[in-house]
Amino acid sequence: MEKTIIRDSLNRPLRDLRISVIDRCNFRCQYCMPSDQFGPDFEFLPRSALLTYEEIERLAKIFIHLGVKKIRLTGGEPLLRKDLPVLIEKLSKLEGLSDLGLTTNGVLLPKQAEKLKLAGLKRVNVSLDSLNDDLFGKINGRGVGTGPVLEGIEAAKQAGLGVKVNMVVKKGLNDSEVVPMAAFCKEKGLELRYIEYMDVGSTNGWKMDDVVTKKQIFEMLKDHFELEPVDPAYFGEVAKHYRYKGTNVKVGFITSVSESFCSSCTRSRLSANGQLFTCLFNGNGHDIRNFMRNGASDEEVSQRIVNIWNNRADRYSDERTDEMNKNRKKIEMSYIGG
């Protein structure tokens, strides 16, 4: 298959692919899997509905031929998928892939970090929304303290994986943790990324009043730290980065609510059941799994992806306040990851 670079209707290339490998998690936090919606009787996808590792490998090859350079595995909680290092080893050997990462809550990293690294994983993004045990237990809905996550972060570092910490900030809940988290991550040499509370899915009861913007977080930080801006590393980089002056430790902001980055978005997402989504906020997926299972060739699958991407015009964060988007259907985070 001849390699090509594809661009959407707004001239945005396809460079970054998120693959959700499982739709369940060992936390049911209020951001993406609130317990009142995802209780103990919630029916997750049957195993037969999930893309197999062989199907994921095949699709990854096709996406790389279409310009993808970075793949990140997500969930749910990807470390719950059995034998995940087997998939990582398959993907890490693909020619043309420059970065292979994974987003996790970190709880299972102490057991798996070394195997993941040996299989070819390069880095992990670990979710940690507070250093306060009681508050963190409330957020994750399971009463789990920070200890297992901190152990996971340390295990990833010891294994030689790159580590970034993701903190979703919600007004009145954990905004008091902004400065303590920064101090902790600076001391540990960890890049912390503040994520504005987003209206992903339809189950988390999102309201604009709950959002703490990048500007507000920056104001909190500048009273305690001297920060200097860092230039983007590549076109389409989502986080806006700063550096603690006098160090190499960075802090980033993901600002899809207050400062849209739709114009430079180069990302697509493949759900756990093989639906291709061209925007985190778009509930209309395109079936790739059944198309592939019904006997489509690599060339036919590739052309289907090209057609989907070429006709993409997603700009939800630019248009969030428009009347037409108020009742827009959105995919849940448990299916599509971050």
ABEGO torsion letter per residue (X at the ends): XBBBBBBBAAGBBBABBBBBABABBABBBAAABBAAABBAABBBBBAAABBBAAAAAAAAAAAAAAGBABBBBBOEBAAABBGAAAAAAAAAABBGBABBBBBBAGAAAAAAAAAAAAAGBABBBBBBABABAAAAAAAAGAGBBAAAAAAAAAAAAAAGBBBBBBBBBBBGAAAAAAAAAAAAAAAAGBBBBBBBBBBBEAAAGBBAAABBBAAAAAAAAAAABBBBBBBBABBGBABBBBBBBGBABBBBBBAAAABBAAAABABBBBBAAGBBBABAABABBBBAAAAAAAGBBAAAAAAAAAAAAAABABAAAAAAABAAAAABBBBBAAAAEX
